[in-house]
Amino acid sequence: MKFLLLLCTLLLLACEKDHPVIKIIEVNKRMVLEEWPDSNYIASLDSILALEPVKKGKDSVDVNLTMNAFKAPVFKLPQSVTGKPNGSKNASTKPKNDRAAAKHTQETKPDHSAENFVAKFSNALSALQSDPSNKSLYKTVTANDGEDLFKLLRRTYGAGTQNLPRFYVLSSLQSVNPGVSLEHLNAGDKVRVPRL
């Protein structure tokens, strides 16, 4: 009987060690590899990886989208907004003298000065972006009280600034003026603008 009791006790002690120990896996913590994975596990990983989409190689074509700042769209506002008469006039209204005729032909010719200003400004701005520490490429303008960036530009360059693309100018000048919030100017802020 003692033998049987001793045998049962040894079996119980032996069986206690056979229970698998479950380790808690923690995220982002390295664990020691206790045994190498078997070939079945590696084969299953290979089959999973074979189903993954393959990244495009060197043969793929990259698409680059760029904005052409020199051909920015120009929008014409209607008469109700501008308060000016529309460009389309009746054919019956003819100027009576030579001065009026010359003035009438000047009004009907397309105005390229706004497009020239946009091109000059864009060229000067891109040159300033490429070398922002070059003092010959910029001038510093002090903001007045209650003035935003485009009022400051209109005061500096004149009425041609209304044709500038707002987002392009704002983001480009922000890269040249890192310490100044161009969207919310305060009185006395120094803003670098391109020298034309």
C-alpha positions in Angstrom: 0.0 0.0 0.0 2.8 2.3 0.8 4.4 1.5 -2.5 1.2 2.4 -4.3 0.9 5.6 -2.4 4.5 6.5 -3.2 4.0 5.6 -6.9 0.9 7.9 -7.1 2.7 10.7 -5.4 5.6 10.4 -7.9 3.2 10.3 -10.8 1.4 13.4 -9.5 4.8 15.2 -9.2 5.9 14.1 -12.6 2.6 15.1 -14.2 2.7 18.6 -12.7 5.8 19.4 -14.7 4.3 18.3 -18.0 1.7 21.1 -18.0 2.6 23.7 -20.6 3.6 27.1 -19.3 1.8 29.9 -21.1 3.8 33.0 -21.5 2.1 36.3 -21.8 3.1 38.1 -25.0 3.6 41.8 -24.7 3.4 44.2 -27.6 6.7 45.9 -28.7 8.8 43.8 -26.3 11.5 41.5 -27.6 11.2 37.9 -26.6 13.9 35.2 -26.6 13.7 32.6 -29.4 13.7 29.3 -27.5 13.5 27.1 -30.6 13.8 27.5 -34.3 10.5 27.5 -36.3 9.9 24.2 -38.1 9.6 23.9 -41.9 5.8 23.7 -41.9 5.6 27.1 -40.2 8.1 28.6 -42.7 6.2 27.1 -45.6 2.9 28.7 -44.3 4.6 32.1 -44.0 5.9 31.7 -47.6 2.4 31.0 -48.8 1.1 34.1 -47.0 3.8 36.3 -48.3 3.2 35.1 -51.8 -0.3 36.4 -51.7 0.8 39.9 -50.6 0.8 42.6 -53.4 4.1 43.3 -54.9 5.4 46.9 -54.9 6.1 48.4 -58.3 9.7 48.0 -59.4 11.9 50.2 -61.5 9.7 49.6 -64.6 6.8 51.6 -63.1 6.2 55.2 -64.3 6.1 57.9 -61.6 3.5 60.6 -62.0 4.6 64.1 -61.0 1.9 66.8 -60.7 3.1 70.4 -60.7 1.4 73.7 -60.7 2.4 76.2 -63.4 2.4 79.4 -61.5 3.1 81.4 -64.7 -0.3 80.5 -66.2 -2.5 81.0 -63.2 -6.2 81.3 -64.1 -7.6 84.9 -64.1 -11.2 85.2 -63.2 -13.3 88.1 -64.4 -16.0 89.2 -61.9 -19.4 90.1 -63.1 -20.7 93.7 -63.1 -22.8 93.2 -60.0 -19.6 92.6 -58.0 -17.2 95.1 -59.6 -19.7 97.9 -60.3 -18.0 98.5 -63.6 -19.9 98.1 -66.9 -19.3 94.9 -68.8 -16.8 94.9 -71.7 -19.5 93.9 -74.2 -20.9 97.2 -75.6 -23.5 97.7 -78.3 -22.1 98.3 -81.8 -24.2 101.4 -82.1 -22.2 103.3 -79.5 -19.2 104.8 -81.4 -16.8 107.4 -80.1 -17.2 110.7 -81.8 -13.6 112.1 -81.9 -10.1 110.7 -82.4 -9.2 110.8 -78.7 -12.2 108.9 -77.7 -11.6 106.4 -80.5 -8.0 105.9 -79.3 -9.3 105.4 -75.7 -11.9 102.9 -77.0 -9.3 100.8 -78.8 -7.1 100.8 -75.8 -10.0 99.5 -73.7 -10.7 96.7 -76.1 -7.1 95.4 -76.3 -6.3 92.7 -73.9 -4.3 93.9 -70.9 -1.1 91.8 -70.7 0.4 93.9 -67.9 -1.3 91.8 -65.2 0.0 88.6 -66.8 3.5 90.2 -67.0 3.4 91.2 -63.4 2.3 87.6 -62.3 5.2 86.2 -64.4 7.8 88.7 -62.9 6.5 88.1 -59.4 6.6 84.3 -59.8 10.1 84.4 -61.2 11.3 86.6 -58.4 9.6 84.5 -55.7 11.1 81.3 -57.0 14.6 82.9 -57.1 14.0 84.1 -53.5 12.9 80.6 -52.4 16.0 79.0 -53.9 18.3 81.5 -52.0 16.4 83.1 -49.1 19.5 84.6 -47.5 20.5 86.7 -50.6 19.6 90.3 -49.7 19.5 91.4 -53.3 16.5 89.1 -54.0 14.2 90.5 -51.3 13.0 93.6 -49.6 11.6 93.8 -46.1 8.2 95.5 -45.7 6.6 96.3 -42.3 3.0 95.4 -41.8 0.5 98.1 -40.7 -2.3 97.6 -38.2 -5.2 95.5 -39.5 -3.3 94.6 -42.7 -3.3 91.1 -44.2 -0.7 89.7 -46.6 -2.5 90.7 -49.8 -3.2 94.3 -48.6 0.6 94.5 -47.8 1.4 93.2 -51.3 -1.1 95.6 -52.9 0.5 98.5 -51.0 4.0 97.3 -52.0 3.5 96.4 -55.7 0.2 98.0 -56.7 -3.1 96.7 -58.1 -1.4 93.9 -60.1 -1.4 91.7 -57.0 -5.1 90.9 -57.4 -4.2 88.4 -60.1 -1.7 86.4 -58.0 -2.8 82.9 -57.0 -3.5 83.2 -53.3 -2.5 79.7 -52.0 0.8 79.7 -54.0 1.9 83.1 -52.9 0.9 82.5 -49.2 2.7 79.1 -49.0 5.8 80.3 -50.9 6.2 83.5 -48.9 5.6 81.5 -45.7 8.6 79.3 -46.5 10.8 82.5 -46.9 9.3 84.1 -43.7 9.5 81.2 -41.1 8.9 83.2 -38.0 6.0 85.3 -39.2 2.4 84.1 -39.4 1.4 85.5 -42.8 -2.2 84.6 -42.4 -2.6 86.8 -39.3 -0.2 89.7 -39.5 0.4 92.0 -36.6 1.4 95.6 -36.8 5.1 95.9 -37.1 5.7 92.4 -38.5 8.6 92.4 -40.9 7.8 90.4 -44.1 10.3 89.5 -46.8 8.9 90.0 -50.3 10.6 89.5 -53.6 12.4 92.4 -55.2 11.1 92.9 -58.8 
